[in-house]
Amino acid sequence: MKFTKEFFKNPRQIGSLFSSSKNLSSLITDSADLTTKSVIVELGPGTGIFTNEITSKKPKNSLFFAIELNKVLFSQTKNTNPSVIIYNDSAIEINKYLLKHGTRHSDCIISALPWAAFNNDLQDELLNELYIALKPGGLFLTIALLPGIIFPSAIKFKKKLICRFQKVSKSRIVWRNLPPAFVYICYK
């Protein structure tokens, strides 16, 4: 309920009326093959659906933290995942937080940010920062909501991914998500 309420307060920040499903969170974390990752960052954890999956699948000794801009969702995720390091800040600050943890790069970034809701400049700024944050060969995974892929900003975002990353693929569609969604899987 909090997620939907926050969507109506700021739809460009939240991006969807509904929180991601367990099916989508399983797909994105399985696609990331977290068992081989040592530094994992989550951008836009929202209510913590992906956070729960990441926590259960990541190696015990890996570094994992999340960055959530929305104060209400930050608090909710912090309460449901008290052992996870979560920062209430913009995803643009990813490199600052990596340095805070004594590293310059992540080998996996998982994002539920609403890319289709972002303007061109914000997309570029975020992509530049997360690209810098990824180590060579690193993996960036992000969701795309099926109804949103027709928007010009979503079309531009897909082109930006293809231009920036060595390899970009799409997962199967998760129909048991409201709205249906898929995952972009991008290798640096």
N, C-alpha and C positions, 0 to 999 in steps of 0.2 A: 504493500500500500504506500509506503514512504517513497518508493521508486517512482510510482505513477504520479504522486503529488509533486515530487521534485521535477518530473518531466514537464508538468504544466507550469511550474515556476520558471523554468529555463530549458525549453526544448532543444536549443542549439548546444547546450552543455550535456544533456542527458541522451538525446537522440532517439529514444524509443519509449513507448508507453509502458512496456513490460521489461522486467529483468530477464536476462538470458536464461535459457533452460539448462537442466542437467545434461541433456543430450548434446547441446552445443558446447558446454564446458568440457565434457568428456572428449568430444572431437578435437577441440583446439589443444587440449593438454596432451592427448595421445599423439596428435600430429607433431607436437614439439619434441617428443621423445625425451621427456624431462629426466629420465634416469641417467642420461649422459651429460647433463648440464651442471656447471659449477656456479654460474652467476645468472640468476633469473630475475627479471624485472617485469612487474605487471603495471600497465598504464590504464587508469580508469577502472578500478575494480568494482565500482558501483556498490552493490549489496554484498559482494564477496563470493558470488557463485564460482567464478574461476579461481579465486583465492583458495577456496576449500579444496578444489581439485589439484591445484598446484602443490599445496601443502602435503596432500596425501601421496603425490607421485614423485616429488623431487627427492634427490639424495639428502640424507640427514645432514651432511656436512656442507651442503651448498649454501651460498648466500642468496637470499630471496627477500625482496622488498617491493612494496607497491606505492603508487602515487595516485591520489584521488583529489581532485579539485573541489568537489562539492562537499561542504562541511557536514551536512546531514548524512550523506552516504559514507563519508569518511568515518564518522562516529559509529554508524551502524556496522560497518565492516570491522572496525577496531573492536567493537563489543563482541561480535561473533567470532573473531579471529584474534584473541588477545596475544597470542604468541608471535604473530606476524608483525614485522616492522612496516608501518604504513605512514606515509607523509601526506599531510594536507597541503598540497601545492599543485602547481601546473606541471604537466608532463614535460614541458619545455625544460624543466630543471633536472632532468634525468642525469646529466653528466655531473652536476653538483653533488647529487646523492651517491653516485658511484664513487666519486673521489672521497666523499665522507666515509665510505666503507673501505677505503684503501685500494681501490681498483679503478682502472680507466675504461674497462670494457665489460660488457655483458655478452654471454654467448647465446642468450635467448631473451627476447622481449615479446610479451604477450599483451595484446591491446584490445580493449573493448571501446575505444574512443569512437565517437560518432563522426567519422571522417567526412561523410556526405553532407553533414551539417556545417562543416567548417568552410570558411572562405579560402581562396587560393593562397593568400599570404600565410595564414595560420597553418594550412596543410604543409606548405614548404618549410616553415620554421620548425614544426614538429618533426617532419621527416628528416630534416638536416640534423637535428639534435639526436634523434634516435639512431640515425646512420652512423654518426660519430661514436655513439655509445656502443655499437655492435662491434665485436671483434671480427677480423676477417674470417669468413666462413660461418659467421653467426647467423642466427635464425630470428626473423621477425614474423609474428603471426598476428593477424587482426581479423575481426569479423566484419562482414558486410551484410546488411539486411537486404533481402531480395527486392522489396518494393523500392528501396532507395537507389538501386543501381542504374535507374533511368535518369536520375538527376545529373545535370551537367557537372556539378562538383564531384560526384561519384565517378563519372566517366574520366574526368581529369585526374582524379586520385589513382585510378587503375593505371593510367598512362604513366603517371609519376613513378609508381611502383616498378613498372616494366623498364623504364629508363634508368632507374637508380640501382636496382638489384640485379645480380647475376642471373638468378632464376626465380620466376614467380609462377606459382601454380594455384589452382583453386581446389578446395575440398568438394566433397559431395554436398548437396543442399540438406540442411536439417529442417525437415518439414514440421517436426515436433518442437518448434520454437515459434513464439509470437513476436514479430512476424518471422516467417522462414528466413534462414540465414545460411551463409557459408563462410569459410575461412580462407583468406589469402595467406599463402605460405611462401615467404620470401627469404632467399639466401643472399647474404652479402658476398 
